Amino acid sequence: MHRVELTGQADAVLEALPDDVHEEVLAVIDSVADAPNTRPGPIVAFGTSSWATCTVAVGVVEVLDVGWVG
């Protein structure tokens, strides 16, 4: 299990997204948390119409940015 921390910008964008996209972004963040992290630095993960930029450390996923193509 990972703790998720949102930067201020990511939190603001996530709250402004439509509900369906909000759920998609949360699924993208979950996929980052569940994937093995074998490289340092930011990870950009994509959903159907969204993305999240994250860093992963032991037990923590830090969400730096989220976006939506709509």
Phi, psi and omega per residue, in radians:
M1 nan 2.393 3.125
H2 -1.983 2.547 2.948
R3 -1.515 2.471 3.137
V4 -1.955 2.245 3.071
E5 -2.053 2.271 3.124
L6 -1.827 2.336 2.985
T7 -1.215 2.864 -3.132
G8 -0.987 -0.744 -3.133
Q9 -1.140 -0.802 -3.130
A10 -1.112 -0.707 3.128
D11 -1.094 -0.773 -3.137
A12 -1.106 -0.764 3.141
V13 -1.158 -0.770 -3.120
L14 -1.041 -0.729 -3.141
E15 -1.187 -0.451 -3.104
A16 -1.509 -0.165 -3.082
L17 -1.317 2.638 3.000
P18 -1.035 2.681 -3.047
D19 -0.949 -0.761 -3.098
D20 -1.153 -0.660 3.119
V21 -1.268 -0.651 3.079
H22 -0.963 -0.824 3.122
E23 -1.113 -0.674 3.116
E24 -1.114 -0.753 3.137
V25 -1.111 -0.712 3.099
L26 -1.081 -0.649 3.084
A27 -1.156 -0.668 3.096
V28 -1.106 -0.771 3.122
I29 -1.097 -0.725 3.083
D30 -1.045 -0.682 -3.134
S31 -1.138 -0.622 3.081
V32 -1.146 -0.760 -3.128
A33 -1.108 -0.612 -3.082
D34 -1.464 -0.342 -3.089
A35 -1.406 2.533 3.053
P36 -1.175 2.330 -3.136
N37 -1.731 1.901 -3.080
T38 -1.941 0.068 3.134
R39 -2.409 2.617 3.114
P40 -1.383 2.891 3.053
G41 1.630 3.102 -3.104
P42 -1.140 2.587 3.058
I43 -2.031 2.290 3.049
V44 -1.893 2.108 -3.137
A45 -2.043 2.515 -3.034
F46 -2.084 2.471 2.937
G47 -1.853 -2.919 -3.140
T48 -1.082 -0.750 -3.105
S49 -2.350 0.340 -3.092
S50 -2.565 2.982 3.072
W51 -2.622 2.830 3.054
A52 -2.466 2.397 3.037
T53 -1.843 2.156 -3.019
C54 -2.372 2.774 2.869
T55 -2.088 2.631 -3.103
V56 -2.196 2.252 3.015
A57 -2.209 3.124 -3.095
V58 -1.011 1.914 3.065
G59 1.349 0.030 -3.085
V60 -2.350 2.289 2.974
V61 -1.924 2.080 3.087
E62 -1.751 2.104 -3.139
V63 -1.620 1.985 -3.074
L64 -1.541 -0.630 -3.069
D65 -2.748 2.579 2.996
V66 -2.325 2.718 3.130
G67 -2.671 2.943 -3.069
W68 -2.546 2.439 -3.089
V69 -1.438 -0.099 -3.107
G70 -1.515 nan nan
